[in-house]
Amino acid sequence: MDKNSLSYKKMTLDELVILSQQEDYYALEELIRKIQKDVFATLSYMMKTGDNLLDLTQEVLLKVAKYISNLNSPKCFHGWLNHIIANTYYDYLRKLKRKPEIISLEYSCSVNDEPIKIEIPDKKSKPMEKCITSECESEIRKAIRNLPETFRIAIVLREFQGLSYEEIANVTNTEIGTVKSRISRARLKLQEVLRNYA
């Protein structure tokens, strides 16, 4: 491995974005390598099935490579990337001639705004513990995939991508109040389904 590739691996995302915008293709390659797992994971939670997951991931990564020079500030990279992920997903739904489910939010609900805690498996854990953790992760994924489309997108962007309510409203083209309500209702549904794993 040459010295050059090692130095790219040590760079921050901001540094890689700046160099990528200056047509440094090694930096762009490293940037894509660093984000591909997150893009795949985000889409895997958004989609009900794994069909076309790899294709959509590749499509997002190609858009990042193609449009990186249009990004105004490297500090906005995560928000910009999530916009691309969400838009690519919505385009996919449109191609299926399927619209996201419309949920009637006729009443407001105020719920304690606590995030769902997801245990990260300890690599040194015993086989039985690994089995339980794996089963729990599988149930979480299943529960998220069974949420209505609008709830699922909002909770994934909030809990897995760390977007603010305002950023989610921007990405999904909805009001902040609607986003908060969807996330609260999604959390309630997930807590109900996953109460045996608490």
N, C-alpha and C positions, 0 to 999 in steps of 0.2 A: 504494500500500500504506500502510495507516495505521500510526502509531507503535506502537500497541498490539500488532499482530501481530509487528512487528520485535522488541519486547522479549520476547515469548514464545519466539521462535526462539533467543534468547541464553540462555535458562534451562537449567539442568541437568535431568536426568531426575527427580532427587529433588524439585526445586522444582515441576516440572510435576505430579508425583504428588500432592504436598501440595495444590496448588491444585485439581487435579482432584477430590480427595476433598472439597473445600469447594464442589463444584458449579460450578467455573469451567469453562464449556464450551469457552472458547478454549484454555485450558491442556490440556484433555482432547483437543481436536482436534490440538494440536501434539504431544502425547504419542503419540497414535496415528500421526501422520505420521512421527515419529522411529523408532518400533519396527516399522513395517509391513514394511520390507525384511528385517529380521532374522527376523521371524516367517515370512515367505515362504521365505527361504533355509533356515531350519531345517527346515521342513516339506518343502521340495523334496528335501532329503537323506534325510529319514526315509521318504518314499514311493517306491515302486518306479517308479511312473509319474507323469506330471503331471496325471492325471485328478483332478478335484475339488480341485486345489491352491489355486486362487483362492477356492473356496467355503470350504475349511478355514481359509485365512488370514483371510478375512472373519469366520468364526465365532469364531476366537480373538480378533480385535480387538473384536468385539461383546461378548464375555465380559469382556474387560478394561474396556471402557466401563461395562458393567452392574455389575460387582462391585468396581470400584476402591475404593469406600468401605469394603469389608470387609478391605482390606489393613491390617495392624496397624502396619507400619513401612515407610516409603519405602525404607529400606536393603535390605529384603527383596524389592524389586520384581522383580529379575531371576529369583530363585528362584521367586517366585510366578508370573511370566509363563511360565517353563519348565514349571511344573506344569500350567498351563492348556494349553500347547502339547501336552504329552505326553498329558494326559487327553482332549483333543479328538481326537488321533490314535487313541488306544485306542478311543474311542467310535466313530470312523469304521470301525475294523476290526471292531468288534462289529456295526455296522450291516451290514457286508458278510458277516456270519455267518462270519467268518474269525478264527481265533485266531493270535496271534503264534507263530512256530515255537518249540518247546521244544527246547532244546539240552542234551544230557546232558553234564554237567561232572564226569565220574567221576574225573578226575585234575587235579591242580593243576599249572600251568606257571608257572615264574618266568622272566620275560623282562625284559631291560633296559627300564625304564619311560621310554623316550625318545619324545617326541611326534613325529608325522609332520610333516615340514617341507613347507609348501605355499608355492610361490613366488607373490608378489604381482606382477602384471604392471606393468612400468614403462611409463607412458603415453608416454614418449619413445622407446620401443624401436622397432627397425626392423621392417618388415613381416614378414620371415622369423621374427624372434624372437617377434613377436605371434602368428604362426601356431603356432609350437611351444608357446608358453604356453597358447594356447587349446586345442590338442590335449591337452596335459597336464591342464588343468582338466576337460576333457570325460572323459578317462580316469579321473580321480580320482572324479568324480561317478558314473560308470558302476560303478566298483569298489565304492564305498560302497553304491550301490543294490543291488548283487548280494550284499551281506553278508546273513546270516540276520537276521531282524527284530530279535532281542534285541541282537545285536552292533551293528547299524546305529544303533539308538536310543542305546545307550550311547556309541558313538564320536562321534556327532553332538553329544550333550549335553556331552561332555568337550572335544572339539577345536574345535567351532564356537561353543558357548555358554559354555565355560570353567567349567562346573560342577565342584565337587569330587566325589570318590568318594562322600562321605556324601550330598551333595545328589542325585546320580544315584540312589543307593540309595533315597532318600526318594521321588523322583519316580516311579521304576519299581517301587517296593514290593518291593525285593529286598535281600539282604544285601550289605554292602560287599565281602566276599571274592568274591562272584559278579560284582559290577560290575567289580572289578579283573581278574578272569579273562576276562570278556567283552571288555573293552577290550584286554587283552594279546593275546588271540586275534584280535580284529578287526585290530589293528595288524600282526600277523604275516601275516594274509591279504592286507591292503592292500600291505604291503611286497613280498610275493611277486608280486602282480599288477602292481605299479607299478615293479618293479626296473629295467626298461628306461628309466625316466624319471628315475632318480636321478642 
